[in-house]
C-alpha cells in the first residue's frame, strides 16, 4: 500500500430504488447499499468537501493522509430524494454536477432515452433507426458503444425525433419516466445545506470529442451562464461528460472550459490523485452497484491503491503539453 498522501474522488450517478427503465443498468445504486458504502468510506478515509480536497491537492506542503470527496453527475432527482439525506445523516459533503438543459425534466437526455428503448424491448427498433441515420449496420447490443464512440449532435437529434414518431412519443416518455432530474426548487432547498454544492456538466451531456469547437463552447458557456443566473455565482466547477480523456474529450474541451472561466475540471477514467495533479483534469473513480458484488468492505479497500490505466498516463502528458502551449 502507498503510504503517501492520496486524494480520491468518487463519481456516483443515480441513487434510486424507483422503477425507471431510463436508469436501469446505467450506473444506478440502490439507497441501502449506497448508505453502506458511505458509512464504510468514513471509517477508512478522511472524507472532505470537494473544495478542501482541491486545496489539499494544490498545497505542496499539505497534510498527509488518505482523503476522499464525493461527487454526482447529471443532477438526478434521486440526489434530492435519497443521496443527500443519507449524506446529511453521515455529515458527508458532496457536489452535484448538473446537465443544465435537463433541470426539471425540461429536456430529454439522449442516453436515458436510448436506454429506455433498450430496456422496454425496443432495442432492435432503435438499432434500425441508428443504422438508417448513420448508414451502418450495428446490432442491438452495440447501440450504446457505437453511439458514444461515433457521437454526432445532429444525428442524435434526428434519431430522437424518429424515436418520438415510431417508438414512444415525447409526451408519453416524459409521463412514464417522470422525475428523472432535479427541479429548481430541489436545488434551492439543497443549497441551504453547507454540505451541498453544485457544478456544471454541460447543457445536454454530449460526447465532447464528437463536437466542433463552436459546439463545445456552446455546451459549456450555456451551462455556465445558467449556473451563474439561477444556481450559484463565480467560477463553477465542471465535470466533463463521460470523462475518458482522448476517448470522450480532448484538449479542446479543457481549453474552452478554461477560456470560459470554469474552475476545477473533473474527468472520469479512474485512479487516485496525487499532490500536484492538474486542477483542469482531476481524476474520478466511477462507482456502480456491480462493483459491490464482493462486499462493501472489499470495494472500499480497493480504493486505497486505485490507479488510472497506463494509457491515461500518456494521455495526461499529452494534455498537459497542449494546455501549457495555450496562449
C-alpha positions as CSV (number, residue, x, y, z in Angstrom):
1,X,0.0,0.0,0.0
2,X,1.2,3.5,-0.9
3,X,1.6,5.4,2.4
4,X,1.9,8.8,0.7
5,X,-0.9,11.3,0.6
6,X,-3.7,10.3,-1.8
7,X,-6.8,12.2,-2.9
8,X,-9.6,10.1,-4.2
9,X,-12.8,11.5,-5.9
10,X,-15.7,9.2,-6.3
11,X,-18.3,9.6,-9.0
12,X,-21.9,8.5,-8.4
13,X,-24.9,8.9,-10.6
14,X,-28.5,7.9,-9.5
15,X,-29.2,6.5,-6.1
16,X,-32.6,5.2,-6.8
17,X,-35.0,2.3,-6.0
18,X,-37.8,3.5,-8.2
19,X,-38.7,1.7,-11.4
20,X,-37.2,3.8,-14.2
21,X,-36.1,2.0,-17.4
22,X,-34.1,5.0,-18.3
23,X,-31.8,4.3,-15.3
24,X,-31.6,0.5,-15.4
25,X,-28.1,-0.8,-15.9
26,X,-26.7,2.7,-16.2
27,X,-24.7,3.1,-13.0
28,X,-27.6,3.3,-10.6
29,X,-27.1,2.2,-6.9
30,X,-30.0,1.5,-4.6
31,X,-30.1,3.6,-1.4
32,X,-29.4,0.8,1.0
33,X,-26.0,-0.3,-0.4
34,X,-25.1,3.4,-1.1
35,X,-25.5,4.1,2.6
36,X,-23.4,1.1,3.5
37,X,-20.6,2.4,1.1
38,X,-20.7,5.9,2.6
39,X,-20.5,4.5,6.2
40,X,-17.5,2.4,5.2
41,X,-15.8,5.3,3.5
42,X,-16.0,7.4,6.7
43,X,-14.3,4.6,8.6
44,X,-11.4,4.2,6.1
45,X,-10.9,7.7,4.7
46,X,-10.8,11.3,5.8
47,X,-13.9,12.4,3.8
48,X,-13.8,16.1,3.0
49,X,-15.7,18.5,0.8
50,X,-14.5,18.9,-2.8
51,X,-13.1,22.4,-2.3
52,X,-11.0,21.2,0.7
53,X,-9.7,18.3,-1.4
54,X,-8.8,20.6,-4.3
55,X,-6.9,22.8,-1.8
56,X,-5.0,19.8,-0.5
57,X,-4.0,18.7,-4.0
58,X,-2.7,22.2,-4.6
59,X,-0.8,22.5,-1.4
60,X,2.8,21.5,-1.9
61,X,3.3,21.2,1.9
62,X,-0.2,19.8,2.7
63,X,-1.3,17.3,5.1
64,X,-0.5,13.6,4.7
65,X,-3.4,11.2,4.7
66,X,-6.0,9.3,2.7
67,X,-8.5,11.9,1.6
68,X,-11.7,11.4,-0.3
69,X,-14.5,13.5,-1.8
70,X,-17.9,12.6,-3.2
71,X,-19.4,13.8,-6.5
72,X,-22.5,13.2,-8.5
73,X,-23.1,13.6,-12.2
74,X,-26.2,14.6,-14.2
75,X,-28.3,16.2,-11.5
76,X,-30.6,13.2,-10.8
77,X,-33.8,13.6,-8.9
78,X,-32.6,10.8,-6.6
79,X,-29.8,13.1,-5.3
80,X,-32.6,15.1,-3.5
81,X,-34.8,12.0,-2.7
82,X,-32.1,9.7,-1.4
83,X,-28.5,10.6,-1.7
84,X,-28.4,14.0,0.0
85,X,-30.5,12.8,3.0
86,X,-28.1,9.8,3.5
87,X,-25.0,12.0,3.2
88,X,-26.5,14.6,5.5
89,X,-27.1,12.0,8.2
90,X,-23.4,11.0,7.9
91,X,-22.2,14.6,7.7
92,X,-20.6,13.9,4.3
93,X,-20.3,16.8,1.8
94,X,-20.9,16.4,-1.9
95,X,-21.1,18.3,-5.2
96,X,-23.7,17.5,-7.9
97,X,-22.9,18.4,-11.5
98,X,-26.0,19.4,-13.5
99,X,-27.0,18.8,-17.1
100,X,-28.5,22.2,-17.1
101,X,-31.0,21.8,-20.0
102,X,-32.5,18.8,-18.2
103,X,-33.3,20.5,-14.9
104,X,-36.9,19.9,-14.2
105,X,-37.1,17.3,-17.0
106,X,-37.3,20.2,-19.4
107,X,-35.2,18.4,-22.0
108,X,-34.7,14.6,-22.7
109,X,-31.2,13.2,-22.1
110,X,-30.4,11.2,-25.2
111,X,-28.6,8.4,-23.4
112,X,-31.6,7.9,-21.0
113,X,-34.0,7.8,-24.0
114,X,-31.8,5.2,-25.8
115,X,-31.6,3.2,-22.5
116,X,-35.3,3.3,-22.1
117,X,-35.9,1.9,-25.6
118,X,-33.4,-0.9,-25.0
119,X,-34.9,-1.9,-21.6
120,X,-38.5,-1.5,-22.8
121,X,-37.9,-4.1,-25.5
122,X,-37.4,-1.8,-28.4
123,X,-33.7,-2.3,-28.9
124,X,-34.0,-3.7,-32.4
125,X,-36.2,-0.8,-33.4
126,X,-33.7,1.6,-32.0
127,X,-30.8,-0.1,-33.8
128,X,-32.8,0.2,-37.1
129,X,-33.2,4.0,-36.5
130,X,-29.5,4.4,-35.7
131,X,-28.5,2.3,-38.7
132,X,-30.7,4.4,-41.0
133,X,-29.3,7.7,-39.7
134,X,-25.6,6.7,-39.6
135,X,-25.6,4.5,-42.6
136,X,-24.2,1.5,-40.7
137,X,-25.3,-2.0,-39.7
138,X,-24.9,-2.4,-35.9
139,X,-26.7,-4.9,-33.7
140,X,-28.8,-4.0,-30.7
141,X,-26.1,-4.9,-28.2
142,X,-23.7,-2.4,-29.9
143,X,-26.0,0.7,-29.7
144,X,-24.5,2.1,-26.6
145,X,-20.9,1.8,-27.5
146,X,-21.4,2.8,-31.2
147,X,-23.4,6.0,-30.4
148,X,-20.9,7.0,-27.8
149,X,-17.9,6.4,-30.0
150,X,-19.5,8.0,-33.0
151,X,-21.4,10.8,-31.4
152,X,-22.9,13.4,-33.7
153,X,-25.1,16.2,-32.3
154,X,-27.3,16.5,-35.3
155,X,-27.7,12.8,-35.9
156,X,-28.5,12.2,-32.2
157,X,-31.3,14.9,-32.5
158,X,-32.7,13.2,-35.6
159,X,-32.7,9.7,-34.0
160,X,-34.5,11.2,-31.0
161,X,-37.1,12.7,-33.3
162,X,-37.6,9.3,-35.0
163,X,-38.0,7.6,-31.7
164,X,-40.8,10.0,-30.8
165,X,-42.5,9.1,-34.1
166,X,-42.0,5.4,-34.2
167,X,-41.3,4.0,-30.7
168,X,-42.6,6.3,-27.9
169,X,-43.9,9.9,-28.2
170,X,-42.0,12.5,-26.2
171,X,-45.1,13.3,-24.1
172,X,-45.6,9.6,-23.2
173,X,-41.9,9.1,-22.4
174,X,-41.9,12.1,-20.0
175,X,-45.0,10.8,-18.3
176,X,-43.7,7.3,-17.9
177,X,-40.2,8.3,-16.9
178,X,-41.0,11.3,-14.8
179,X,-38.8,13.0,-12.2
180,X,-35.5,11.9,-13.6
181,X,-33.8,15.2,-12.8
182,X,-33.8,17.8,-10.0
183,X,-36.2,20.7,-10.1
184,X,-35.1,24.2,-9.4
185,X,-36.9,24.0,-6.1
186,X,-34.9,20.9,-5.1
187,X,-31.7,22.9,-6.0
188,X,-32.8,25.9,-3.9
189,X,-33.6,23.7,-0.9
190,X,-30.4,21.7,-1.1
191,X,-28.3,24.8,-1.4
192,X,-29.3,25.7,2.1
193,X,-27.1,22.9,3.4
194,X,-23.4,23.7,3.9
195,X,-22.7,20.1,2.8
196,X,-24.2,20.6,-0.7
197,X,-22.6,22.3,-3.7
198,X,-23.5,22.3,-7.4
199,X,-21.4,22.4,-10.6
200,X,-22.0,22.1,-14.3
201,X,-22.0,19.1,-16.6
202,X,-22.8,20.9,-20.0
203,X,-26.2,21.7,-21.4
204,X,-27.1,18.3,-22.9
205,X,-24.4,15.8,-22.0
206,X,-22.9,15.1,-25.4
207,X,-19.7,13.3,-26.2
208,X,-17.5,16.3,-26.4
209,X,-15.0,14.8,-28.8
210,X,-17.8,14.5,-31.4
211,X,-18.4,18.2,-31.4
212,X,-16.8,21.0,-33.3
213,X,-15.2,23.9,-31.5
214,X,-18.3,26.1,-31.6
215,X,-20.5,23.4,-30.3
216,X,-18.1,22.7,-27.4
217,X,-18.1,26.3,-26.4
218,X,-22.0,26.4,-26.6
219,X,-22.3,23.4,-24.3
220,X,-20.0,24.8,-21.7
221,X,-20.9,28.5,-21.9
222,X,-24.7,27.9,-21.9
223,X,-24.4,25.7,-18.9
224,X,-22.1,28.2,-17.0
225,X,-24.4,31.1,-17.9
226,X,-27.5,29.3,-16.4
227,X,-25.4,28.3,-13.4
228,X,-24.5,31.9,-12.7
229,X,-28.0,33.2,-13.4
230,X,-30.0,30.7,-11.3
231,X,-27.8,28.4,-9.2
232,X,-24.6,29.9,-8.0
233,X,-22.0,32.6,-8.6
234,X,-18.4,32.8,-9.6
235,X,-16.5,30.1,-11.4
236,X,-18.4,26.8,-11.5
237,X,-16.6,23.5,-11.2
238,X,-17.0,21.5,-14.4
239,X,-17.4,17.7,-14.9
240,X,-16.7,16.5,-18.4
241,X,-19.5,14.2,-19.8
242,X,-18.4,10.6,-19.9
243,X,-14.9,11.7,-19.0
244,X,-12.4,9.4,-20.7
245,X,-9.5,11.5,-21.8
246,X,-8.9,11.4,-25.6
247,X,-11.8,8.9,-25.9
248,X,-14.7,11.1,-24.9
249,X,-13.0,14.5,-24.9
250,X,-9.7,16.1,-25.8
251,X,-7.7,19.3,-25.1
252,X,-10.3,21.4,-27.0
253,X,-12.8,20.9,-24.2
254,X,-10.3,21.7,-21.5
255,X,-9.1,24.9,-23.3
256,X,-12.6,26.0,-23.9
257,X,-13.6,25.4,-20.3
258,X,-10.5,27.4,-19.1
259,X,-11.3,30.2,-21.5
260,X,-14.9,30.4,-20.3
261,X,-13.7,30.8,-16.7
262,X,-14.8,27.5,-15.2
263,X,-12.9,26.4,-12.1
264,X,-11.7,22.9,-11.4
265,X,-12.4,20.3,-14.2
266,X,-13.1,16.7,-13.5
267,X,-12.6,13.6,-15.6
268,X,-14.0,10.1,-15.0
269,X,-11.4,7.5,-16.1
270,X,-10.4,6.2,-12.6
271,X,-7.4,6.5,-10.4
272,X,-6.5,8.4,-7.3
273,X,-5.0,11.9,-7.5
274,X,-1.5,12.8,-6.1
275,X,-0.4,16.1,-4.8
276,X,0.1,18.5,-7.7
277,X,-2.5,16.8,-10.0
278,X,-3.6,19.3,-12.7
279,X,-6.7,21.0,-11.5
280,X,-8.0,21.1,-15.0
281,X,-8.0,17.3,-15.0
282,X,-8.9,15.8,-11.6
283,X,-9.3,12.1,-11.8
284,X,-12.5,10.5,-10.5
285,X,-13.5,6.8,-10.0
286,X,-17.0,6.0,-11.3
287,X,-19.0,3.7,-8.9
288,X,-21.9,1.5,-9.7
289,X,-23.6,-1.3,-7.8
290,X,-21.9,-4.1,-9.7
291,X,-18.6,-3.1,-8.1
292,X,-20.0,-4.1,-4.7
293,X,-20.6,-7.7,-5.5
294,X,-17.6,-8.9,-3.4
295,X,-18.7,-6.8,-0.5
296,X,-18.6,-3.2,0.5
297,X,-15.5,-3.6,2.6
298,X,-13.5,-5.1,-0.2
299,X,-14.7,-2.4,-2.6
300,X,-13.7,0.4,-0.2
301,X,-10.2,-1.2,0.4
302,X,-9.7,-1.4,-3.4
303,X,-9.7,2.4,-3.5
304,X,-6.6,2.6,-1.4
305,X,-4.3,1.9,-4.4
306,X,-6.6,2.6,-7.3
307,X,-4.6,3.8,-10.3
308,X,-5.6,5.2,-13.7
309,X,-4.8,2.9,-16.6
310,X,-1.4,3.2,-18.2
311,X,-2.9,4.6,-21.3
312,X,-4.1,7.6,-19.3
313,X,-0.6,8.4,-18.1
314,X,0.5,9.2,-21.6
315,X,-2.8,10.9,-22.3
316,X,-2.3,13.2,-19.3
317,X,1.2,14.1,-20.5
318,X,-0.2,14.9,-23.9
319,X,-3.0,17.1,-22.4
320,X,-0.5,18.9,-20.1
321,X,1.8,19.8,-23.0
322,X,-1.1,21.1,-25.1
323,X,-2.6,23.2,-22.3
324,X,0.8,24.7,-21.4
325,X,1.1,25.9,-25.0
326,X,-2.3,27.7,-24.7
327,X,-2.0,31.4,-25.3
